[in-house]
Amino acid sequence: MVGFLLDQEIKLATAESCTAGLLVFELARLPGSGQAIDCGLAVYSPQAKNRDLGVGYELIEQHSLTREAVAEAMAYGAIANNDTFLENGEVSPQARQRIIEAFDATAHRRSLPLAS
Protein backbone atom coordinates (compact mmCIF):
# COMPACT_ATOMS: atom_id res chain seq x y z
CA MET A 1 0.00 0.00 0.00
CA VAL A 2 2.85 2.42 0.75
CA GLY A 3 4.20 1.87 -2.76
CA PHE A 4 0.80 2.57 -4.28
CA LEU A 5 0.35 5.78 -2.27
CA LEU A 6 3.83 7.02 -3.17
CA ASP A 7 3.47 6.08 -6.85
CA GLN A 8 0.16 7.94 -7.05
CA GLU A 9 1.51 10.87 -5.00
CA ILE A 10 -1.30 10.41 -2.50
CA LYS A 11 -1.04 11.23 1.18
CA LEU A 12 -3.36 9.20 3.36
CA ALA A 13 -5.70 10.72 5.91
CA THR A 14 -7.64 8.29 8.06
CA ALA A 15 -10.71 8.82 10.20
CA GLU A 16 -11.27 5.89 12.54
CA SER A 17 -13.70 5.26 15.35
CA CYS A 18 -14.06 1.64 16.48
CA THR A 19 -10.55 0.78 15.26
CA ALA A 20 -9.05 3.60 17.39
CA GLY A 21 -6.34 4.45 14.87
CA LEU A 22 -5.25 0.87 14.18
CA LEU A 23 -5.14 1.37 10.40
CA VAL A 24 -2.77 4.33 10.51
CA PHE A 25 -0.76 2.66 13.30
CA GLU A 26 -0.15 -0.44 11.17
CA LEU A 27 0.68 1.63 8.10
CA ALA A 28 3.09 3.84 10.07
CA ARG A 29 5.13 0.77 11.01
CA LEU A 30 6.14 0.24 7.37
CA PRO A 31 9.34 1.75 5.96
CA GLY A 32 8.69 4.86 3.88
CA SER A 33 5.18 5.34 5.23
CA GLY A 34 5.98 8.75 6.68
CA GLN A 35 5.96 10.12 3.15
CA ALA A 36 2.52 8.62 2.52
CA ILE A 37 0.63 9.66 5.68
CA ASP A 38 -0.89 13.09 6.23
CA CYS A 39 -2.84 12.34 9.41
CA GLY A 40 -4.73 9.76 11.39
CA LEU A 41 -7.74 10.73 13.44
CA ALA A 42 -9.40 8.51 16.04
CA VAL A 43 -12.77 10.09 16.79
CA TYR A 44 -15.32 8.47 19.10
CA SER A 45 -17.74 11.05 20.41
CA PRO A 46 -20.36 12.86 18.39
CA GLN A 47 -18.62 16.11 19.34
CA ALA A 48 -15.27 14.91 17.93
CA LYS A 49 -16.89 13.60 14.76
CA ASN A 50 -18.59 16.98 14.29
CA ARG A 51 -15.66 19.18 15.33
CA ASP A 52 -12.83 17.33 13.57
CA LEU A 53 -14.62 15.87 10.55
CA GLY A 54 -17.73 17.99 10.04
CA VAL A 55 -20.14 15.09 10.57
CA GLY A 56 -23.56 16.56 11.29
CA TYR A 57 -25.26 15.84 14.60
CA GLU A 58 -28.51 15.13 12.76
CA LEU A 59 -26.81 12.40 10.70
CA ILE A 60 -25.37 10.84 13.86
CA GLU A 61 -28.74 10.97 15.62
CA GLN A 62 -30.48 9.42 12.61
CA HIS A 63 -27.99 6.59 12.02
CA SER A 64 -25.96 6.21 15.28
CA LEU A 65 -22.21 6.60 15.67
CA THR A 66 -21.06 3.46 13.87
CA ARG A 67 -23.32 3.10 10.84
CA GLU A 68 -22.18 3.29 7.22
CA ALA A 69 -23.65 6.74 6.58
CA VAL A 70 -21.63 8.19 9.47
CA ALA A 71 -18.48 6.33 8.39
CA GLU A 72 -18.88 7.73 4.88
CA ALA A 73 -19.28 11.26 6.25
CA MET A 74 -16.16 10.69 8.36
CA ALA A 75 -14.22 9.63 5.26
CA TYR A 76 -15.32 12.73 3.37
CA GLY A 77 -14.37 14.85 6.37
CA ALA A 78 -10.88 13.35 6.42
CA ILE A 79 -10.48 13.91 2.69
CA ALA A 80 -11.75 17.48 2.91
CA ASN A 81 -9.18 18.25 5.61
CA ASN A 82 -6.27 16.67 3.74
CA ASP A 83 -4.45 19.35 1.72
CA THR A 84 -3.13 16.75 -0.71
CA PHE A 85 -6.61 16.42 -2.23
CA LEU A 86 -7.76 20.00 -1.97
CA GLU A 87 -8.04 22.42 -4.84
CA ASN A 88 -9.61 25.78 -3.93
CA GLY A 89 -11.02 24.20 -0.77
CA GLU A 90 -12.69 21.34 -2.66
CA VAL A 91 -11.60 17.81 -3.44
CA SER A 92 -10.28 18.06 -6.99
CA PRO A 93 -11.94 15.88 -9.66
CA GLN A 94 -8.61 14.17 -10.36
CA ALA A 95 -8.08 13.34 -6.69
CA ARG A 96 -11.67 12.13 -6.34
CA GLN A 97 -11.18 9.80 -9.33
CA ARG A 98 -7.89 8.44 -7.91
CA ILE A 99 -9.61 7.77 -4.58
CA ILE A 100 -12.50 5.96 -6.28
CA GLU A 101 -10.11 3.87 -8.36
CA ALA A 102 -8.09 2.96 -5.27
CA PHE A 103 -11.22 1.84 -3.41
CA ASP A 104 -12.49 -0.08 -6.44
CA ALA A 105 -9.16 -1.86 -6.81
CA THR A 106 -9.21 -3.07 -3.22
CA ALA A 107 -12.94 -3.54 -2.62
CA HIS A 108 -12.97 -7.18 -3.70
CA ARG A 109 -10.08 -8.16 -1.39
CA ARG A 110 -10.68 -9.51 2.09
CA SER A 111 -7.62 -7.80 3.48
CA LEU A 112 -5.74 -4.76 2.28
CA PRO A 113 -2.06 -5.53 1.63
CA LEU A 114 -0.01 -2.99 3.56
CA ALA A 115 3.39 -3.83 2.09
CA SER A 116 4.25 -2.83 -1.44
Secondary structure, DSSP 8 states (H G I E B T S, - for coil): -HHHHHHTT--EEEEESTTTTHHHHHHHTSTTGGGTEEEEEE--SHHHHHHHH---HHHHHHH-TTSHHHHHHHHHHHHHT-GGGEETTEE-HHHHHHHHHHHHHHHT-SS-----
